[in-house]
Amino acid sequence: MNLANKLTIFRIILVPIILIIPYLNIQGELWGVPLTYLIIDIIFILASLTDKLDGYIARSRNQITTFGKFLDPIADKILVIVAMLILVEVGRLPAWIPAIVVIREFVVSGYRLIAVEKQGKVIAASVWGKIKTCTQILGLVVAFVDVNSFGAIFSGNLTGFAFGLNLVTTVLLSISVIATIFSGIDYLKGSKELFKGEL
């Protein structure tokens, strides 16, 4: 197994670790942020960096494999969805955000499978898809250290640093949701050609 694939597997292994940490009852805080979520954030950042690193290694060393093509996007989706669900569970993120993400992923994954089967081509990520990925990761990194829930800036109760941090969280995750929807629409537009003569 090459290094790129090992990094992908390592990223998947980090996911259950992230899931376990909230149940370890870790006490204390740093800069007003519970240590539990600082630790989760550090692991999430590490996992996100391995995503960029394994892709770079695979391309630069010509180590692109079918196994990597299959596992890498799955690892990314698992990481993001699990991170969002943790934030939903503690009331920091509304459930409709991961719901939109999951629906989009089902639609896109199905479309890509059919495109490969019928046309023999892999569908590259659109600009919306790239914006979605970037803002999702950055938004979640900030959300783990933001002790206030998504959209708390509109309550009028936040000031100073807390307001700024929540503003960044809310803006980044809002952009990610918009990009998620538009990237999904892009795929649905392409499906007209894919299902031509069958509808």
Secondary structure as GFF3:
##gff-version 3
##sequence-region A 1 199
A	DSSP	alpha_helix	3	20	.	.	.	ID=ss1
A	DSSP	three_ten_helix	21	24	.	.	.	ID=ss2
A	DSSP	beta_strand	29	30	.	.	.	ID=ss3
A	DSSP	beta_strand	33	34	.	.	.	ID=ss4
A	DSSP	alpha_helix	35	60	.	.	.	ID=ss5
A	DSSP	alpha_helix	66	89	.	.	.	ID=ss6
A	DSSP	alpha_helix	96	119	.	.	.	ID=ss7
A	DSSP	alpha_helix	127	145	.	.	.	ID=ss8
A	DSSP	three_ten_helix	152	155	.	.	.	ID=ss9
A	DSSP	alpha_helix	160	194	.	.	.	ID=ss10
###
